[in-house]
Amino acid sequence: MGALVLGGGQPIRVQSMTKTDTRDHESTVAQIHCLEAAGCELVRVAVPDEAAARALPKIRAQVRIPLVADIHFNHRLALLAIDAGVDKVRINPGNLGVAESREVARACASNGVAMRIGVNMGSLDAEAERRYGRTAQALVESALLYASLLEEEGLSAIVLSLKSSDVPRTLEAYRQVASRCDYPLHLGVTEAGSGTAGVVKSALGIGCLLACGVGDTLRVSLTAPPEEEVRVGQEILQSLGLRVFSSEVISCPACGRTEAEIERLVEKARALLPSLPAPLRIAIMGCAVNGPGEARECDVGLACGKRGGVIFKKGMPVEVVHDGEELFNRFWKHVLDCAWEGAGSPRPGGD
C-alpha cells in the first residue's frame, strides 16, 4: 500500500467508517473489503477500548487502503493504535485533553502517522466557546488552536475537520478555516441521518464547499451501510465534475410530451453500466424540446420519438432508428463502441 496524499492538488478522496465491532477483526476486515470494492479510499474504525486496539494489527495486515483509528477519551488507545501500524489517528483534543493530545502528536511524528484533529459542537475549546459562543467561529478557533499546539510537538501531517449537524454553521466554519490555513480539510455533515434526508443534507453541506474549492477528503455520514456512504460521496464529486468514478445516465423526467417508454429504457441502460470498460456520459431523452441538445452534450445520446429515435455520438447524429423495438439495441451498440474506444481497445465481437 502506497502513501495517500491529501491536499496539494491531489484528487479529493472518499472515505467511510466501519460499523462493525472492531474487536471482531474478521467481520471488520470483511466490511473493509466491501468498502474497498465500492471504491473507498480511506477507512476509519472505532477504537473504544484496549481489545479493539489489540485487533488493529490483524486488521491492518489484511486490508489495502489506509487505516484510520478513531480515538476518544483515552489517549493510550491512540498510542496502541500507532504501535499497531495504523496510517492515521483521528482525535478530538476537546475530549482527549491537550496534554494527552500532545503525547499522541509526538508519537505520530516519530512513527510517520498522520492525524486528523476533529472538532465539533460538543468538544469546543472552553475559552473559544466562552468568547464566541456555540458558533462557527468557535469551531474555527478551537481547531486552529489545537493544530498549533500539536505542531509544537513536531507533527506536520495534520488534517482538520469542523463538523456540526447544522448545515449553515458547518459551511461557515469550513469557509472561515479555509481562508486562514493550508491544512487539508476533511468534509462532512455529522449525524446527517438516513434516507433521502441524510443524502440531501450531506450533498448540500459537502457539495456547497466543494463547489467553492474547499475540501480535500470527505465522508458522507449516513445511518446506512457504509458502502452507501461511499456511493453518495462519489456521486457528489462526479456531479460537480471533480472526479469520474463510473458511467452516468442523463435522462429527462418524462412529461406529457414524452412518446417513448423512458423509464424502461433508462432502467435497461443503468443495469448494463457496470459492463462498460470505460466511463461514459449517456443521455436518454424523451422529446424534441431538450432531447437533441442534451444528447449532443454526452458521449452517446438518444433522442426518442414516437416510433424510434436519433442516436448521437460525440455531438453528431450517427443513426436514425425507425423501429422502436430495435431502438435500444442500436443505441447500446454505439455505447459499447464508444466505451471500448475510450478504453483504447477494440470491442470484443464488435461488428
Buried (B, 14 or more C-beta within 10 A) or exposed (E): EEEBEBBEEEBBBBBBBBBBBBBBBEBBBBBBBBBBEBBBBBBBBBBBEEEBBBBBBEBBEBBEBBBBBBBBEBBEBBBBBBEBBBBBBBBBBBBBBEEBBBBBBBBBBEEEBBBBBBBBBEBBBEEBBEEBEEBBBBBBBBBBBBBEBBBEBEBEBBBBBBBBBBBEBBBBBBBBBBEEBEBBBBBBBBBBBEEEEBBEBBBBBBBBBBBEEBBBBBBBBBEBBBBBBBBBBBBBBBEEEBBBBBBBBBBBEBEEEBBBBBBEBBEBBBEBBEEBBBBBBBBBBBBBEBBBBBBBEBBBBBBBBEEBBBBBBEEEBBBEBEEBEEBBEBBBBBBBBBBBBBEEEEBEEEE
